[in-house]
Amino acid sequence: MSKNTDRELGHGAEADGIEEYDNPLPDWWVGLFFVTILWGVIYGINWHFVAQTSQAKLYEEELADAKVQWPDLERKAAFDDAPETLALGAETFTSTCVACHGADMRGGIGPNLVDSEWIHGGSFEAISTTITEGVAAKGMPTWGPILGPKKVAALASYILSKNTGEAPAPAADAAVASADGGVPGGTPADAPTDDGAAAAGGDDVGQQVFTTNCVACHNADMTGGVGPNLVDAEWIHGGDLASITATITNGVPAKGMVTWKGILTDAQIDAVARYVYGKSHPDAAE
């Protein structure tokens, strides 16, 4: 059977004299095309029904291979008292936790970490969760994204290694301790508790409240540390007296700022707010 070849389609007049031929495809090309179709059908049958392969199965095989190559990826964090781990935990505690829990871990703004009472659980897992997720309502920041899993695990191990399980200090003992400067995170022993007494105390009351409760995060010179600078020109939540008072009263749990209402009296909050305002606005009218 002959094939009509070199037949012009007659489009030359429309394409500047360029002619187009309507030649049949070569037999070898047509044959190869049908072979690829047949190969695709056979390959699909083998992929899905014979070899029972799928993207999900390949993914699972890759995961299994990864577990063999990198077993640490599946290893759950646990208490580790290796010297290098405890050293990392100590370094992390010093740079991150001392301001609120004290260098001896007996608490201040934050709770005691070496007694037998655990508010959110004293197991390695519970401590790691508390560090990772924080306790916004109590002013405990979310440290997980900041520290990362390795430092969180080292910090939890360090805290557990230092916990002696001593009996919590009775409330009476805490009151006696305040004679040397007040209970950290609490009410100074000789601070006035009514509005008239606070007004009479003036800056002295505000300074005493600040020294007892705020220095750990803002430093004695108010230039900041864990908390922001209080004597520069930048105020995150407003620098007028009303805004400062509101920030102290309500706290900023998302940033680790304790809600002081309920810890300090209204008079003490007013006194420390005026003290901070006075130090940050030295030219303000009295």
C-alpha positions as a printed Julia matrix, in Angstrom:
286×3 Matrix{Float64}:
  0.0    0.0     0.0
  1.57   3.26   -1.12
  1.58   6.47    0.91
  0.9    9.9    -0.53
  4.06  11.87    0.32
  5.2   15.42   -0.3
  1.61  16.65   -0.6
  1.46  20.39   -0.12
 -1.33  21.8     2.02
 -1.43  25.02    0.01
 -0.84  27.59    2.73
  2.07  29.27    0.94
  0.12  32.36    0.01
 -0.76  32.95    3.65
  2.75  32.3     5.01
  5.01  34.33    2.72
  5.5   31.45    0.32
  6.4   28.88    2.96
  4.74  25.57    2.08
  3.64  22.91    4.59
  3.72  19.23    3.71
  1.25  16.64    4.96
  3.54  13.62    5.15
  2.67  10.5     7.17
  4.74   9.73   10.28
  7.56   7.21    9.88
  6.65   3.61   10.7
  9.42   3.37   13.33
  8.04   6.44   15.15
  4.45   5.16   15.14
  5.65   1.74   16.32
  7.65   3.29   19.18
  4.6    5.37   20.22
  2.43   2.23   20.57
  5.24   0.49   22.47
  5.3    3.33   25.04
  1.52   3.03   25.49
  1.82  -0.71   26.07
  4.75  -0.16   28.45
  2.71   2.39   30.46
 -0.15  -0.08   30.89
  2.2   -2.89   32.0
  4.1   -0.56   34.35
  0.88   0.67   35.98
 -0.36  -2.88   36.56
  2.99  -3.89   38.08
  3.2   -0.72   40.29
 -0.25  -0.97   41.83
 -1.17  -4.67   41.75
  1.98  -6.8    41.42
  4.6   -4.87   43.44
  1.84  -3.11   45.45
  3.89   0.07   45.49
  2.5    3.48   46.47
  3.7    6.9    47.59
  2.57   6.13   51.15
  4.54   2.86   51.16
  7.68   4.6    49.85
  7.3    7.27   52.56
  7.06   4.61   55.28
 10.15   2.85   53.91
 12.1    6.12   53.96
 11.05   6.76   57.55
 12.16   3.27   58.57
 15.5    3.83   56.87
 15.9    7.19   58.61
 15.28   5.56   62.02
 18.12   3.15   61.3
 20.5    5.87   60.18
 19.56   8.45   62.84
 18.2    6.62   65.91
 18.4    9.76   68.06
 15.42  11.19   66.17
 13.15   8.64   67.86
 14.82   8.74   71.25
 12.53  10.31   73.83
 14.19  12.86   76.07
 14.82  11.53   79.58
 16.65  12.51   82.73
 20.37  12.59   82.03
 22.94  13.19   84.75
 25.94  13.15   82.43
 28.38  15.94   83.4
 28.1   17.68   80.04
 24.3   17.65   80.23
 24.21  19.07   83.77
 26.79  21.69   82.79
 24.56  22.82   79.91
 21.57  22.83   82.27
 23.44  24.92   84.85
 24.5   27.42   82.19
 20.94  27.66   80.89
 19.52  28.09   84.4
 21.98  30.87   85.21
 21.22  32.81   82.03
 17.48  32.19   81.96
 15.98  31.24   85.33
 17.99  32.85   88.14
 16.14  36.16   87.9
 12.86  34.55   88.95
 13.89  31.41   90.87
 17.06  32.65   92.56
 20.6   31.34   92.28
 19.89  28.81   95.06
 16.61  27.78   93.35
 14.62  28.65   96.46
 12.37  31.0    94.59
 11.6   34.67   94.37
  9.16  35.78   91.73
  8.96  32.13   90.71
  8.42  29.17   93.05
 10.98  27.15   95.03
 12.52  24.4    92.89
 14.32  22.44   95.62
 11.46  21.7    98.01
  9.05  18.77   97.86
  6.11  20.75   96.49
  5.62  20.84   92.74
  2.79  22.98   91.42
  2.81  21.52   87.91
  4.44  18.14   88.56
  7.94  17.1    89.56
  8.7   14.38   87.02
 11.19  14.96   84.22
  8.35  15.03   81.69
  6.27  17.47   83.74
  9.19  19.84   84.33
 10.11  19.72   80.63
  6.51  20.52   79.7
  6.38  23.44   82.13
  9.62  24.86   80.73
  8.55  24.29   77.13
  4.98  25.6    77.33
  5.34  28.04   80.22
  2.53  29.05   82.57
  1.21  32.3    81.14
 -1.25  32.89   83.97
  1.62  32.89   86.47
  4.08  34.87   84.36
  6.19  31.87   83.31
  7.35  32.45   79.71
  7.14  29.81   76.99
 10.8   28.82   76.8
 10.53  25.94   74.3
 10.91  27.96   71.09
 13.67  30.05   72.7
 15.81  27.29   74.21
 15.12  24.35   71.91
 14.64  20.67   72.91
 18.27  20.03   73.88
 18.53  22.88   76.36
 15.05  22.2    77.75
 16.01  18.58   78.47
 19.34  19.64   80.01
 17.61  22.28   82.15
 14.99  19.81   83.39
 17.73  17.32   84.24
 19.71  19.99   86.1
 16.68  21.08   88.14
 15.9   17.48   89.09
 19.52  16.86   90.03
 19.44  19.81   92.42
 16.04  19.12   93.95
 16.54  17.94   97.53
 12.88  17.51   98.37
 13.14  19.72  101.45
  9.93  20.65  103.23
  8.27  23.84  101.95
  8.82  26.84  104.23
  5.77  27.5   106.44
  3.95  30.77  105.94
  5.11  31.95  109.38
  8.74  31.41  108.42
  8.21  33.4   105.24
  6.84  36.28  107.26
  9.87  36.21  109.57
 12.17  36.15  106.56
 10.62  39.37  105.32
 12.24  41.25  108.17
 15.45  41.24  106.13
 13.93  42.95  103.15
 10.6   41.34  102.45
  9.53  38.1   100.84
 10.68  38.06   97.2
  7.67  38.33   95.0
  5.51  39.21   98.0
  4.73  42.14  100.27
  7.55  43.95  102.1
  7.24  43.54  105.86
  7.15  47.22  106.7
  5.35  48.45  103.6
  2.15  50.38  104.32
 -0.97  48.48  103.37
 -3.48  51.33  103.24
 -3.71  54.26  100.86
 -2.94  56.87  103.52
  0.19  55.13  104.72
  1.38  54.66  101.15
  0.9   58.31  100.38
  2.83  59.23  103.49
  5.7   56.96  102.48
  6.07  58.59   99.07
  9.0   57.39   96.96
 10.37  55.33   99.85
  7.46  52.9    99.6
  7.72  52.7    95.82
 11.46  52.14   95.98
 11.05  49.42   98.6
  8.38  47.63   96.56
 10.52  47.94   93.43
 13.64  46.64   95.19
 11.77  43.69   96.67
  9.78  42.65   93.62
 11.09  44.21   90.41
 14.88  44.34   90.58
 15.24  40.68   89.56
 13.83  41.4    86.1
 14.46  45.12   85.58
 17.73  45.61   87.56
 18.33  48.1    90.34
 19.06  50.91   87.87
 15.91  50.06   85.87
 17.9   49.53   82.68
 16.4   46.1    82.13
 17.52  42.5    82.03
 14.88  39.81   81.79
 12.36  42.65   81.63
 12.57  45.8    79.48
 14.4   49.05   80.21
 12.23  51.37   82.3
 14.26  54.56   81.96
 14.63  54.87   78.21
 12.24  56.62   75.84
 10.59  53.45   74.54
  7.51  52.18   76.37
  6.03  48.96   75.06
  2.73  49.33   76.9
  2.62  53.1    77.42
  4.75  55.35   79.61
  2.16  57.53   81.26
  1.31  56.9    84.92
 -2.04  55.27   84.16
 -0.47  52.83   81.65
  2.37  51.92   84.02
 -0.14  51.27   86.8
 -2.27  49.1    84.49
  0.76  47.09   83.35
  1.86  46.4    86.92
 -1.68  45.54   87.98
 -2.59  43.21   85.11
  0.86  42.02   84.1
  1.77  40.86   80.6
  1.62  37.04   80.87
  2.63  36.55   77.23
  5.94  38.32   77.97
  6.5   36.79   81.41
  5.32  39.87   83.33
  3.62  38.76   86.54
  0.1   39.93   87.36
  0.83  41.79   90.59
 -2.79  42.43   91.56
 -3.42  40.08   94.46
  0.28  39.98   95.35
  0.69  43.69   96.05
 -1.95  45.94   97.55
 -3.47  48.73   95.47
 -1.48  51.22   97.54
  1.79  49.43   96.83
  1.01  49.2    93.11
  0.27  52.93   93.06
  3.48  53.68   94.96
  5.75  51.6    92.72
  4.05  52.95   89.57
  4.72  56.52   90.74
  8.28  55.57   91.62
  8.94  54.11   88.17
  7.22  57.06   86.49
  9.28  59.51   88.51
 12.56  57.78   87.6
 11.69  57.55   83.94
 10.29  61.09   83.73
 12.69  63.16   85.9
 11.42  66.4    84.42
  7.75  65.66   85.17
  5.96  68.01   87.48
  5.58  66.75   91.01
